Amino acid sequence: MVTHSTEEGRRAFAALLIEKLNVLSARRKRNDVMSQQLRAIEVSLKIFL
């Protein structure tokens, strides 16, 4: 069992935390891109209507 009180445990915890943060960051970037695309579609629709 690895605990936070050992160097190995702290490294494992840090690696897991970094992995989770990277997943959240990628999800946020995808959401930002999708929002930009939706805004572009809305603007295009307003121009044609």
C-alpha positions in Angstrom: 0.0 0.0 0.0 1.3 3.4 -0.9 0.7 6.4 1.4 1.2 10.1 1.1 3.8 9.9 3.9 6.4 8.3 1.7 8.2 9.8 -1.3 6.8 7.0 -3.5 3.3 7.8 -2.3 3.7 11.5 -2.9 5.0 10.8 -6.4 2.0 8.5 -7.1 -0.4 11.0 -5.7 1.1 13.8 -7.8 1.0 11.7 -11.0 -2.6 10.9 -10.4 -3.5 14.5 -9.7 -1.7 15.7 -12.8 -3.5 13.1 -14.9 -6.9 14.2 -13.6 -6.1 17.8 -14.1 -5.0 17.1 -17.7 -8.3 15.4 -18.4 -10.2 18.3 -16.9 -8.1 20.8 -19.0 -8.8 18.9 -22.2 -12.5 18.7 -21.4 -12.6 22.5 -20.8 -10.7 23.2 -24.1 -13.2 21.0 -26.0 -16.1 22.9 -24.4 -14.5 26.2 -25.3 -14.0 25.1 -28.9 -17.6 23.9 -29.1 -18.9 27.1 -27.7 -17.0 29.1 -30.3 -18.4 26.9 -33.1 -21.9 27.4 -31.8 -21.4 31.2 -31.6 -20.2 31.1 -35.2 -23.2 29.2 -36.3 -25.5 31.6 -34.5 -23.9 34.5 -36.2 -24.1 32.8 -39.6 -27.8 32.2 -39.0 -28.5 35.8 -38.0 -26.8 37.0 -41.2 -29.0 34.8 -43.4 -32.2 35.5 -41.6 
